[in-house]
Amino acid sequence: MGIKKVEEHTGLITEKKRDIFRRHIFVIKSAGQNISVIVGKGLFDLHNIGDAITVGHIGKKLMNIRRSELSPEAAKWNRFIDEICGRQVEKLTAVQQNAVLPFWYDAEMNSCGHSGYFDLYTDVNKDDLVDCLNAIGAEHIALNFVEARSANPDDEYIETDNRFYEAVPSLADILMEYVSKHSNEIFEEI
């Protein structure tokens, strides 16, 4: 592939994940399509879901990356992550909790899958997460989570992890829409 094949896309990071080779991947929604780009761990850790970026790439190989001007929706999403997601569950309103618990779940799923989530979030009531997923319209994700809870950890949650990653719409998309739709209630107590 020559340098003439470089493509450039501007959009929002809608998903951060690891592929089967454990490479770090950004999924960027640009002009109605999802573009997957392999990035290094440093960039992966530096950027958040909802960041507006421009990437130049050949196929999936990253050539350059830069921040773009944030849309109002992306700015709202970043504010949600920065100001709400770090709070203790007990200090969240019901509407905030509906977004935060699924956000934590989504973040850990994109890092280590169900095994990582179950290991890390031992103090989160799993029934509360199911209720929150259903409340935001992610019933298909909630059903998959319930199945993962009853799966044998020795099977490494392969089937339920794969269903999570292949879910349409993705949990990140559902969360962004929920935060946008309920932003007045989410940010009212700040």
C-alpha positions as semicolon CSV with decimal commas, in nm:
position;residue;x (nm);y (nm);z (nm)
1;M;0,000;0,000;0,000
2;G;0,134;0,336;-0,096
3;I;0,096;0,669;0,077
4;K;-0,164;0,756;-0,189
5;K;-0,402;0,516;-0,014
6;V;-0,414;0,721;0,307
7;E;-0,772;0,790;0,413
8;E;-0,873;1,056;0,662
9;H;-1,186;1,042;0,875
10;T;-1,320;1,283;1,135
11;G;-1,568;1,159;1,392
12;L;-1,634;1,050;1,747
13;I;-1,472;0,756;1,918
14;T;-1,770;0,531;1,982
15;E;-1,584;0,228;2,108
16;K;-1,245;0,130;2,245
17;K;-1,168;-0,239;2,231
18;R;-0,901;-0,504;2,198
19;D;-0,909;-0,744;1,904
20;I;-0,828;-1,115;1,917
21;F;-0,459;-1,028;1,879
22;R;-0,491;-0,793;2,184
23;R;-0,426;-0,484;1,968
24;H;-0,587;-0,159;2,079
25;I;-0,868;-0,047;1,846
26;F;-1,067;0,275;1,819
27;V;-1,402;0,256;1,643
28;I;-1,478;0,600;1,502
29;K;-1,822;0,698;1,375
30;S;-1,760;0,914;1,069
31;A;-2,024;1,015;0,815
32;G;-2,257;0,739;0,930
33;Q;-2,003;0,459;0,908
34;N;-1,787;0,291;1,170
35;I;-1,414;0,301;1,099
36;S;-1,182;0,071;1,299
37;V;-0,826;0,192;1,347
38;I;-0,541;0,020;1,532
39;V;-0,369;0,256;1,776
40;G;-0,094;0,224;2,033
41;K;-0,162;0,177;2,402
42;G;-0,064;0,537;2,481
43;L;-0,322;0,682;2,243
44;F;-0,574;0,425;2,357
45;D;-0,536;0,535;2,719
46;L;-0,523;0,906;2,631
47;H;-0,853;0,925;2,443
48;N;-1,203;0,858;2,574
49;I;-1,523;0,737;2,415
50;G;-1,692;1,049;2,280
51;D;-1,369;1,230;2,187
52;A;-1,384;1,395;1,847
53;I;-1,073;1,307;1,648
54;T;-0,940;1,305;1,296
55;V;-0,741;0,999;1,193
56;G;-0,535;0,937;0,885
57;H;-0,494;0,569;0,814
58;I;-0,405;0,311;0,552
59;G;-0,651;0,029;0,602
60;K;-0,658;-0,014;0,978
61;K;-0,302;0,113;1,028
62;L;-0,290;0,455;1,191
63;M;-0,084;0,722;1,014
64;N;-0,178;1,031;1,219
65;I;-0,430;1,143;1,474
66;R;-0,542;1,480;1,604
67;R;-0,823;1,616;1,816
68;S;-1,104;1,784;1,631
69;E;-1,332;2,057;1,756
70;L;-1,585;1,894;1,984
71;S;-1,948;1,894;1,886
72;P;-2,193;1,996;2,160
73;E;-2,293;1,630;2,199
74;A;-1,929;1,519;2,234
75;A;-1,865;1,795;2,487
76;K;-2,170;1,676;2,685
77;W;-2,041;1,318;2,675
78;N;-1,695;1,425;2,796
79;R;-1,854;1,628;3,074
80;F;-2,053;1,321;3,178
81;I;-1,734;1,114;3,196
82;D;-1,534;1,384;3,376
83;E;-1,795;1,503;3,627
84;I;-2,036;1,215;3,689
85;C;-1,867;0,879;3,627
86;G;-1,617;0,911;3,910
87;R;-1,880;0,958;4,181
88;Q;-1,974;0,696;4,437
89;V;-2,291;0,507;4,347
90;E;-2,462;0,621;4,667
91;K;-2,425;0,986;4,561
92;L;-2,587;0,940;4,219
93;T;-2,948;1,016;4,133
94;A;-3,146;0,736;3,968
95;V;-3,101;0,894;3,623
96;Q;-2,726;0,931;3,679
97;Q;-2,702;0,574;3,805
98;N;-2,884;0,450;3,493
99;A;-2,597;0,593;3,288
100;V;-2,296;0,538;3,517
101;L;-2,337;0,168;3,599
102;P;-2,367;0,073;3,229
103;F;-2,076;0,309;3,149
104;W;-1,851;0,126;3,397
105;Y;-1,967;-0,206;3,254
106;D;-1,901;-0,092;2,896
107;A;-1,555;0,041;2,985
108;E;-1,451;-0,282;3,155
109;M;-1,598;-0,497;2,878
110;N;-1,385;-0,307;2,627
111;S;-1,082;-0,363;2,844
112;C;-1,104;-0,720;2,980
113;G;-1,449;-0,859;2,905
114;H;-1,684;-1,017;3,157
115;S;-1,404;-1,179;3,355
116;G;-1,251;-0,836;3,417
117;Y;-1,587;-0,683;3,504
118;F;-1,676;-0,955;3,754
119;D;-1,328;-0,937;3,912
120;L;-1,319;-0,557;3,937
121;Y;-1,678;-0,464;4,025
122;T;-1,745;-0,704;4,311
123;D;-1,921;-0,432;4,515
124;V;-2,170;-0,332;4,243
125;N;-2,510;-0,498;4,276
126;K;-2,545;-0,696;3,952
127;D;-2,926;-0,673;3,963
128;D;-2,892;-0,293;3,973
129;L;-2,684;-0,307;3,654
130;V;-2,950;-0,519;3,484
131;D;-3,218;-0,269;3,590
132;C;-3,009;0,022;3,458
133;L;-2,943;-0,151;3,125
134;N;-3,315;-0,212;3,082
135;A;-3,398;0,147;3,183
136;I;-3,175;0,295;2,911
137;G;-3,310;0,066;2,640
138;A;-3,027;-0,189;2,630
139;E;-3,244;-0,494;2,691
140;H;-3,035;-0,711;2,456
141;I;-2,721;-0,621;2,652
142;A;-2,901;-0,691;2,983
143;L;-3,005;-1,040;2,866
144;N;-2,648;-1,115;2,761
145;F;-2,518;-0,992;3,098
146;V;-2,763;-1,218;3,285
147;E;-2,638;-1,511;3,079
148;A;-2,275;-1,419;3,153
149;R;-2,352;-1,414;3,527
150;S;-2,463;-1,775;3,509
151;A;-2,184;-1,886;3,271
152;N;-1,894;-2,098;3,380
153;P;-1,592;-1,867;3,430
154;D;-1,365;-2,150;3,312
155;D;-1,513;-2,101;2,963
156;E;-1,374;-1,744;2,980
157;Y;-1,710;-1,595;2,886
158;I;-1,619;-1,625;2,516
159;E;-1,975;-1,647;2,386
160;T;-2,119;-1,368;2,601
161;D;-1,817;-1,144;2,540
162;N;-1,852;-1,189;2,164
163;R;-2,226;-1,115;2,176
164;F;-2,151;-0,796;2,370
165;Y;-1,895;-0,680;2,111
166;E;-2,129;-0,761;1,821
167;A;-2,440;-0,601;1,975
168;V;-2,627;-0,354;1,756
169;P;-2,680;-0,092;1,871
170;S;-2,372;-0,097;2,091
171;L;-2,394;-0,008;2,457
172;A;-2,175;0,299;2,391
173;D;-2,426;0,425;2,130
174;I;-2,720;0,367;2,366
175;L;-2,539;0,543;2,651
176;M;-2,447;0,846;2,439
177;E;-2,808;0,882;2,332
178;Y;-2,932;0,843;2,692
179;V;-2,687;1,103;2,825
180;S;-2,784;1,345;2,550
181;K;-3,156;1,293;2,603
182;H;-3,136;1,320;2,984
183;S;-2,855;1,575;3,019
184;N;-3,068;1,823;3,215
185;E;-3,137;1,558;3,480
186;I;-2,784;1,417;3,474
187;F;-2,616;1,753;3,525
188;E;-2,885;1,921;3,742
189;E;-2,708;1,869;4,075
190;I;-2,365;1,988;3,967
